[in-house]
């Protein structure tokens, strides 16, 4: 039906009509808010590279967790900072680490909130890499044991789910085996399955001081040029026991999200990472774009690409906008 018989603009005439034919609806129930836990008490300090995000001590994390639930957001993803860093990232698997304490305190205070923990060593190692280092090499299999210990320490503290983000081969299977062995067979794993060696993690690395002290993460994180490989990574993690698979970052990889969506029926998460957040925040500060509209457009596009879950620093702001009925 060519013009003039058919006119696509007919259904764009009014806000109500546009709502009626809107294909993609963002909802609070698919959002996960990352939180940054630091040692200490009474700390709520804004992160310079992530305006609107905070370093939170355990007590403040509990307050924040209550606010998250009040927004109707079902889950948080916890990252931690140690008292001190060392080559083996010991505080990552310390039962008294900031994350372990925060998990416990949040589950006590707000049991309904799903508490997910990021499982990785890079925030805890003095060299800033996600695994054990031998010279300039990141040693895969030795790292697995430390990741198992880290995941187990989170689950023993009460975590509802663990999310390995290290990109070592075999870590999902290793963590699954370890949790099952200890009787935690009901705890799901959200695998950072297709995680790219991205420059968009910059603000996050500043927030947790995890920039590698030598080299980069290209020997374990994926090449941004590859998409077929993402499907392979996802299939491997599923075979090893992943319950949710993730593509990260989100916006520069919408094609990967769509492709992975075609390849699995498992729940698919997308991580709208720190650099994607910071770009919008920074441009908005300069008055170069409308922050609220850009945020909703970005998040909706990630959903349109095929995700079920979005991990985003915008979670609370997005919910407030959705409740106001805001559109892009
Ligand atoms: C840890 C980890 C990183 C992020 C999540 N988990 C950083 C990295 O891999 O360098 C990035 C999150 C973000 O940028 O928002 N490995």
Boltz pocket constraint, residues with backbone or C-beta under 6 A from the ligand:
constraints:
  - pocket:
      binder: B
      contacts: [[A, 118], [A, 120], [A, 122], [A, 130], [A, 165], [A, 166], [A, 200], [A, 201], [A, 202], [A, 203], [A, 204], [A, 205], [A, 210], [A, 272], [A, 273], [A, 274], [A, 275]]
      max_distance: 6.0
